[in-house]
Amino acid sequence: MAGVSLNGVYNHFIQDYVSKDVTQADAHRKDELRDVYKSIAKINKKSPLYLLTDDDTSRNDAIDIKERARLLQGNIFGLSNQEDKSSLNHTSAYTSDDDKVNAAYIGKTPDDDVGSAGFDIEISQLATGQINTGRYVSKDSSSLLAPDNYAFDVKIDRQEYEFQFSIYRSDKNIDVLQKLEKLVNRAGIGLRAEIVEDGTDRAALQISSTHTGIKAGENSQFEIYESSGELSTGSVEAYGLDKISSPATNAHFTLNGEDRMAISNHFTVGGKFDIQIKDITSSPINVGVKRDNEALVKHIASLVDNYNSFVLDASGKQDEKFKSDKLKSEAIAIARQYMSGIEDMGIKLEGNGTISIDDEMLRQAVAGLQNDEMLSPIKSFTDALISKAKEIAVDPMKYVDRPVVNYKNPDSKDNTASPYITSEYSGMMFNNYC
């Protein structure tokens, strides 16, 4: 009987209360978990003794508000990829010639002076892949090889592969080339084959690497050869599959005048820039970072949307035990403290507690930013929302009707936190199933 009851509790909890989404707010470091525990212990040590009602409504309300707070915190965390989750630092990379160099900023903590993070790049050679161009043969002539089963080997990235194919009496050279083309392309080993023509009736098989550059100590990216075995040989020589027409090369460039080399045209610089070089340059190209105004506008708009959703959800939740007015008033008080008085940025606190944004005014204000002082109220608002969300998650029961039974003596030294009762919320869900 006890097992049936426990299963019912578990299934009820999984279906109705377990969060459907995992956010950055749920991935805690040890120090963050320690802070959560200390917050819970502090609340238990100083809070009065309450009378908790044993009913589903109170439980549902507390769990619901905890989930809403967790979602709010997770959504705010998702707006920033900086270590400081309330950061409004949104930067993007730029180059003085996008046709020759593309750049993306991937740094986590940009410099205070973003202009100091730039550099000059000059490209003298692009990285290329190896290309083997075979012998040109008459397409409609009979196969150069007698009908039989053939094989050849390919060595790439220190791995060896054997390719087998058959030639029939009716096959022409073009038929053999098409078989080899399909054979190489279907293998998926980092090679690409295609039939090329010379403008007459002749064609050849061209095999190229899908990768660029050549590693130290190697002479080629891939080798095509034949080894003795049960199957016939001669296809490599007959169709010139081993003829290197263009060897692989590495990219050569300078960064602020210092010579560099890379096996790819796509690389990172200093862990902050993702660089794609596309052409040789005749003069240095400047790469740097600038404030990404569009990303900043979207960040602020998303922050406001999350706040508004939280306030409206609290307003719409009405029952006799849930203190929706208390939750709503606390959230609005935060907005009133930090978001009032910045109407010149297009941000206005409305009478119902929500925040409205004039998109055009906000974009103009962001475009005209000289420093981060104008963003200070928004950052403080973000910090306060995160702090409030953490507070709600630790003690959601304060928004549920709970009469005080006894106040603790503030001067007593006996007010210690119990290691077995981390919070009223933690044991509330199961206290009547033990």
N, C-alpha and C positions, 0 to 999 in steps of 0.2 A: 504493500500500500504506500509505504514511504517512497519507494522507487517510482511509482506512478506519479505521485505528487511532485517529486523532484524533476521528473521528465517534463511535466506540464509547465513548471516554472521555467525550465531551461528553454523550451520551445517558445514560450510566450516572450521571454526576454530576447531571443534571437530574432524573432519575426518583427517585433514592434520597436525595440529599443537600440539594438546594435547599429552603429553608424554604417551607412551604406558607402561612404567615401572616406578614403584615407588621405590626409593632407599633411603638409609639412609640420603643422602644429602637433601631430601625433608622433613624430620622430624625435624623441627626447634624448639628449645626452645625459650622462650620469649627474652632472651638476644641475641640470634642469629638473630632473626627477627629485633630486635632493631638495631643491627649492620648493617644489610642489609639496613634498612631505612636510617641510618646515612650516609652510603656510597652513596646512591642515592642522598640524599640532598646535600652532599659535591660536587658531580659531577655537579649538577644543579647550585650550587652557584658559581662555578669557571669556568665552561665551557663557551665558546663563544656561540653566537647565530648562529645556522646553518639553512640552507635552506634544508628541507627534501623533497625529491621527492615523489609525491603521486602515487606510482605504486606498483603492486604486487611483482615485482622482489625484490625491496628493503625490503619489508615486509618479504617475504619468506627467503631472505638471513639472515636477522637479527634473525628471529625466529629459523632458522636452526642452526646458529652458537651458539645461546643460548642453544639449546637442546644438541648440541655436547659437550659444556662445562659442562652442567649439568650431562650428561652421564659420562664424564671423571671424574668429582668429585665424583659421586656416585660409580663408579667402584673402585676408589682409597679407598674410605671409606670402601668398602666391603672387602678390603684386610686385615683389622685389626679389631680385636674385643676389642681393647684398647680404653680408653677414648681419648687418643691422636691418631687421625686417621692416622697420619704419622708414628706411632710407628712401629719399626721392631722387637719388642719383641715377639718372637714365642717360647713358651716353651711347653714341654711335660713331663708327669710324668713318673717315672720309679720305679720299686720295685726290691729288691734283690732276689725275688723268685716269678716269674709270675705264677707258678703253684698253689700257695696258695693265692696270693693277686694280684688283678689287680687294677691299678690306672689311672685316667685321671685328668689332670690339668684343672680346670675350673675358676681359678682366673682371674680377669680383669686387675689387676695391679700388676704383679709379683715383688717380692723384687729385689733390685739392685743386691744383692748377692743371686742368686737363690738357692744356696746350703743351705742357712740358713732357707729355708722354709720347710725342710724335717722333718720327725719324724720316730720313731720306733713303730711298731705295733706287738703285740703278741696275738694270738687267742687261747682261751681255750675251746670255745664252739660255734658252728654254730647255727644260728636261723633255726628252723624247723617248719613245719606245723603239725597240728593235723591229726592223721590217725585213723579211725575206721575200724576195721576188723571184719566182721560178723562171724556167726557160719558156720562151714563147714558142708555141707549137701550133700547127695548123689545126683549127677546130674540127673540121669535117674529115680529116684524114683518120685512117685506122689507128688504133692505139699503138703507141710506141712499144708497148710490152705485150708479150704473148699471153693468151688466156691462161689464168692461173690464180691462186690465192697468194696475196702479197702481205707484207708487214713492214713497218718501219717504226723507229723509236723516237720519242721526244723527251728531252731532259729540261725541266724548268723548275726553278726554286729547289734544286737538289732532289727533285722527285723525277722518276722515270716512268713513262707511259708507253704502252705498245698500241699501235693502231693497225687494224687488220681490214682488208678489203679484197674484193674479187673483181677480176676483169674477165669479161665474156667475149666470145668471138665477134659478136656484133657491135661491141663498144668502139666508139670513136674517141679521140683525145678529149673532146669537150665533155663526154660522158664520164671519163675518168676524173677530170678536173672537178666536175660537179660532185662526184662521190667523195673526193678528198675534202672539198669545201664543207660538205655536210658533216663529214667525220670529225673534222677539227672543231667546228662550231658547236656541235652537240656535246663535245667532251667537257666543256666548261672548266678548262684548266688555266684560263688566263690568256688564251690565244684567240685571235679572230682571223678567219680566212675569207677571202673574196677573189673572184675571178676578174682579172683585168685584161683589157684588150689594147693592142697597139695601133688601132685605126685601120688595120687590114683584116685579113681573115685569121689572124693569130691571137691566141690567148695564153695567159699564164696564171698560176695560182700565187696569190700574195698572202703571206701569213705574217701577222703583226702581233706584238704583245699589247695587252690592254693596260699594262703598267708602264711607267716611265722610269728613266734613270738606271744606273748600274751600280751595284754595291762594290765596296772596296774588295780587291782580291779576285774579282770576277772579270772575265773577258767578254761575256755575252749574257743576254737574258735567257735565251733558250738555244738548244742545239737539236738539230734533226739529223739522225744517222740511222744506219742499219746494222744489225747484229745477226750473227749466224743463228739459225733456228730451223724449225720444221717448214716454215712458209718461205715462199720465194722472195728474193731481194731484187733490187734494181730500180725501184720506183723513185728513190731519192735522186739518183743520178739522172734518170731519164727525164724527169720533170723539174730538176734543179731546185728541189725543196730546201736544200741546205745553203743556198746562195744568199748571203747577207747583203742587201742592197742599201740599207741604212742602219748603222749600228746605234744602239741606245746611247743617249747622252744625259748628263746631269745638268741641272740648272746652275748657272753661275751669275752671281749678283753681288752688289755691295750694300751694306747697311751703314749709313753715315761714313762712307769711305772705306769700311772694313770688308775685305773679301769674304764671301760666304759661298757655300755650295749645298745643294739639296737634290735628292733623287726624284723629287716630285715638284710640280709647279704649284702645289698646294701645301702650305706649311704654316707654322705659328712662329711668332716673334715675341720673345720675352714672356710667354704665357698670357699675353694680353691682346694680341692681334692675330686673327685668322686671315692669312694672305693667299690670294690666288693671282699669280702672275700670268699674263696672257700674250705679251709681246716684248720684243727687245726695245730698249729705250735709248734715246739720243742724249737725254739729260736727266738729272735726278728727279724723281717723283716724290712729293711729300705725302706722308701718311700720318694722320693724327686722329684725335678724338674731339668730339664736340657734344654739347648737350643735345639729346634727342627730344626735341620739344613735343613731337607727336606722341611719343611714348609717355612723357610726363603728363600730358593732358589726359590720356587714356587712364593712367594710374589714378589721378585725382578723381576722374569721373567714376571709375570702378569703386574707389574707396567710398565715395558718397552714395553710390547705389547700394553697397553692402550695408552701410549705416541706415539708409532709408528702409531697406527691407527688414532689418532688425527691429526698428522702431514700429513699423507698420504691423509686423507679426505680433509684437507685444501688445499693440493696441487692439488687435482683433481677437486676442485670446481672453475670453470672459467666462469666469466661473466664480463661485462664491469663495473658494479657497485660495485661488491664485491672485497674487498681488500684482496685477499687470500694470497698474498705475505707478507702483514703486519702480518697477523695471524700466518703464518708459521714461519716467521723470529723471532717473539717474543717467540714462543715455542722452536725453535732451540737455541735461545740465552740462555734460561734457561738451556737446556741440556749442552750447551758448557761451561756455568759457573760452573756447579756442577759435570758433568759426565766426563769431560775431565781429563785425567791423572790417570785414575784408570784401565788402560788396564791390569794391573797385576791381576785384579780380573776377567778378561775375558769380561769386559764391554768396548765397543768401540763405539765412535761417528763416524758414516760414513759420507761420503761427501754429501749425499742427506739429511742429517739432522736426519736420523733415527739412532737408537741404536741397535747394534748387541751384542749377548751374546755367549761366548764360554762356553757351559754347563759344560764341564769337569773342566776348569779353575775356574769357579765360585764355583763349589762344593768343589774343593780343598781349595779355599780361605776361604769359609765359615767354612769348617771343621777345618781350622787352626786359626780361630779367637781367639785372646787372650782377647780382649776387644771390645767395640763398636766404637772405633775411626775409624776403617776401614769403618764402615757403615755410618759415618757422611756425606759424599757427597751424598749418596743415600737418607738419611733422609732429607737433605736440599733440594734435588731435588724434593722429594715428597711434602714438605711444599710449595715450590715455585709453583709447578703445581696446588695444591689446591688453593693457593692464586690467580693464574692467572685465574683459572676456575671461581672463585667467581667474579673476576673483569669483565670477559667477560659476565657472566650472568647478572650483574647489568647494563652494558652499551654495548650491542652488536652492537649498531649503529655506534660505532667508526670504525668498519670494513666495513661499507657501505659508498659509495661515498656521501658526504654531504658538499657542499661548505659553507665556513664561510661567514656570512653576517656582523657580527659585533663582535669585541672583547670587553670583559668587562674591565672596568678600575680596575686594581688590587688594587689600593689605595682607591677605593670608598667604603664607608660604606653602600651603598644601595644594595650591592650584597647579598641579602638574598634569602634563598630557599623558593620557593612557596609551601605551603602545598597542593595545588590543582594540581600541576604538578610534580608528583614524578620522572618522567623521560621521555625522548622523546619516549622511547620504549613502555611505558605502554599505552600511548594514541594513538600511531601511528596506531594501527590496526583498530581503530573504528572512527578516526577523520573525515572521510568523510561519515559517516552514521548518524551523529547527525542532 
